[in-house]
Amino acid sequence: MTNEPAGCQITFWGVRGSVPTPGPATVRYGGNTSCVEVRADGQIIVLDAGTGIRPLGLALAREFDGEPINLTVLITHTHWDHIQGFPFFLPAYQPKNTIRVLGYEGARKGLAGTLAGQMESPYFPIALQEMPGNVVIEELQSFSFQLGLIHATAATVNHPGIAVGYRLATSGGVIAYLPDNEPFQELSAAGAQDQADLQNGKLIEFIRDADVLIIDSQYDSEEYSHHIGWGHGCVDDVVHLAILANVKRLYLFHHDPGHDDERIDAMLAHARAEARGSIMEVFAATEGEVLTLKRLTD
């Protein structure tokens, strides 16, 4: 890999949920759907393949300038906003490149079948198997696995269908990525408080002590009251869980397609007010933002 950063480098290529939202009202935070690049310990890891993977692919092609690219794409789930950019991922069209796509079983088909389905005629002119790159799709059988020197773990999350979050332990720090998740408040509302506490406790342990938590914070509290059970997070609940888990940096993610830049500004201000008194820093994920974590030995 060229230009390997010292430690761990995180780049946000897509931060929006549900559907791309280009236009002047979203230009500051961005309108591409979920895609985050992590570079650490000699690995390039791409978290999800929403429309943000297209500009990532263009940037990689410029950087490597004909040299082979080897990377891993981790798919959290196969809802369209997390896979729809893959047919436009330029490195997958170069024979010298190797693209590993890892994830779990799709909601109704296997992972490979779901990814291939969106590229079938009449939806797309090129079939998945016709991509010239070395595209290897594997369904993970364990919730703990290695990506080179990086130890990765996965956990199921509260979202319709089969969906997971990932935790990456790199030499520069720990990254937790849960782009679609609803804390189990609906169980509490239904009178199952013990079950809600149990499930939220598991989530807290999964994200505990993360240096960076990137998590679904789609709704404010008023919106969430009308979307309970939809599988997306309320910013108030997310901040509370992150504080309990001793997270160092929280990134609000999966911005609602109906939220313009000013609305996200307001949600960020509210989240920071909720986090006041804790050591946690709170940010709203922004397309194009690059975060570098130093090595643990520095």
N, C-alpha and C positions, 0 to 999 in steps of 0.2 A: 504494500500500500504506500502511496506517496504522501508526503506532507503529514506524517502522523503527528497528532498533537501531543504535547506533554500532558499526560493524565487522561482525562476523558472530555470529549467535546460533544455537545448536544446541539443539534440544529433543528429548528422547527420549520418544516416545509408546508404543513397543512394543519390548521388548528380548529377548523369549523366542523360542526356536526351536521348530519342528515343530508345536506345538499350543498353544492358549491354556491357561494353568494358573491360574485364579482360586482364591482361598482363603486362609486364614490363614497357610499355610506360605510363601506367595510375596508377601505383601502389601508387603514392604519394597522388593524389587527390581522387582516387578510381574509380571503374567502375560500381558500382551498380546503378540502376535507382531509381527514387525519393522515399525517405522515410525519414521523420524527426520525432523524438520523442520529445514531450514536457511533462515535469512533473512540475505541479504547483498546489497548493491549493487542494491537495489530489486527483488530476486527472492524469491519464496517457492518453495522446492524441497522436495519431499517424497520421501524415499528409501524406497521400497517401500510397499506398501499392505496390510500385515498388519492384524490386528484393532486395532492402535493407531491406525489412521487414523480410526476412528469417533470417539473422544474428541477427536482433532485437529479433525475436521469440526465438532463441536459448539462447540469453543472458537473456531474461525474465524467461525462464524455469530454468536456473541455479540460478538466483537470488531468485525466489519465492520458489524453491525446494519443489514443491508439494502443496504449499498453493494456494488458488484461486486467479486468476488474473482477474481483471475487468478493461477494457479499452475501449476507443472510437477511431475508425478509421474514419478520415474525408477524403473523396475522393473529389479531385478537379474536376476530369472528368475521363471518362472511357477509354481514350486512353490506349493502352496496357502497355506502360511503367509506368503507374500509378496504375495498378491493377495486373500485371503479377506475383507478388510475393505472392499474398494472398493464392493461393493453397498450398504454402510451409510454411505457418505461423504456427509453432508448437503449440502455445497456442490454436488455433482453433480446435485442435484434442484432447483436454482434457475436459471431461464432466463438471468438476468443474469450468471452466472458462467461463466468459461472455464477448463476443466481440460484441460491438455495431458498426455497419458500417453505417455511415451517409453520405449523398450526395444528389445530385439532379438528375433529370431524365437523363438517358443515351441518347446518340444522336439518337438512333433508337429504343431502348427498355428501359424498366424501369431499375433502378439501379440493382435490384435483378436479373432481367433477363440477364443483361449484365455480372454481376459477375458469374452467374451460367453458362453462355454460354461458357466461356473459360475453364470450368471444365467438359464439356460434353464429352462423348466418340465421336470420337477417340482422342481428344486432351489431356485428363487427365483420370487417372484410377479411381478417386474418385469424385463423384458428390458433389456439394455444400451442398445439403440437407443430405448427408451422413457424413459430418463432425461431430464428436462427441461433440464438444464444443457447448455452447449456443451462436450461431451466430445469431444476430438480425440485419436485414437490414432495414433501414428506409429512405424514401425519404423526405428530408426537404421541408417544405411548406413555410418557412419564411427565410428571410435573416438575422434575428436576433434571437438568441437562447442562452440558458444557458447550460453549462456543469459544473454542480455543482456550485461553486462560480465564475467560469470563464464565462465572457460574450463574446460570439462569434458572429461575423458578417461575412457575405459573400458578395461578389460583383462579377458580371459577368465580364469576361475579354475578351480581343481580341484574340481569338484562335478558330480554326475551331471546330464546334460542340457546345455542351453545356459545358462550363468550368467556374469555379469560382476561386477566391482567398479567403483566410480566414484571419481574423484579430482576435487575441485572446488577451483579456485584462485580464492579470493575476495580482496578487498582487506584482509580481516581475518586471513587465513591460509589454509592448505591443509588440506582435509579429505579423508581417504581412507576409503572405506566398502566393506568386503568382508564382508558378513554371513554368507556361506556359502562356506567355503574350507578345503581341507585342504592344508597344506604337503606337498611331494612326498616325504615320508619313505617312502611305500610303494615308490617306485621304488628308493630306496636299499636297502630290505629285500629287494627282488627282485634286487639285484646291479647295478642300473643307476645307480651313483653319479654318473657324469658327467652323465647326463640329469637326475637329481634336482638336482644343483648348478646346471645351466643353468636349469631352470624356477624354482627358488627364487631364483636371481639376477635373473630377470626380475621376480619379485614384489617383491624388495627394491628394485629401481629404481623400480617403480611407486609404492611407498609412501615413497620416500626423502624425508627432511626434512619429512614431514607434521607440521603442528602438532597435528593430532588424527587418530588412527587408530582406527576403529571396526571390529572384526574378530571373526570367528567364533572363539570359544575354548570350545567346548562341553564338551570332555572334559579330565579330568586324565590323567596319564600312564598310570595303571593302566586306566582306562576305554578310553583310546585304543588300547591293545594289543589290545582285543577289537573295535575298530571301524575298523581300518585299511581304507581304501578306501571308507568311507561318505561321504566328502566334507566332513567337519567337522574343526575344528582342535583340537590339543592345546595347552593353555595354555603348557607349557614351550617348544614350538616357536614359538608366536606371540611370546612374550617375546624369544626369541633373535633371530628375524627382525626384530622392531621395533627392537631395539638396534642391529643391523647397519645398519639403514636410517636411523638417527639420528632416530627419531620422538620428538617432545617429549611427547605425552600419548597413552597407550594406553588404550583402553576395551575391556574384555572384553565380548563381545556374543554374542547367540544362545544364551542360557542354556538348558541342557538342561531339558526339562519335568519330569524327575525330580529336579532339584536344588532344594531349598528354600533359604531365605535363609541359613541357617547354612552350608550346603554352599558357596554362592557366597562367603560371607565367608571360608571356608577357602581356596578357590581364589584369591581376591584376595590373601590374606596370602602364599600360596605364590608367586604371580606377583611380588609386591613383593620378596620375598626373592630371587627369581631375578634381578630387575632391580637389586639393590643394587650400588652402585658405578658405575652409569650415571647420566646426567642425566635419564633418562626417568621421568615420573610415570605410575603405573598406577592405574586405576580400574575398577570393575565398572559397566557401564551400568545406570542406574536409571530406571525409568519416572517421568516428571515432572521429571527433572533438566534444568536449563537452564544452558548454558555459553556465555559471551560472550567472543569473541576481539576484542581491540582492533584498530583499523585500523593497517596497516603504517606509516602516516604519523604516527601519534600518538607 
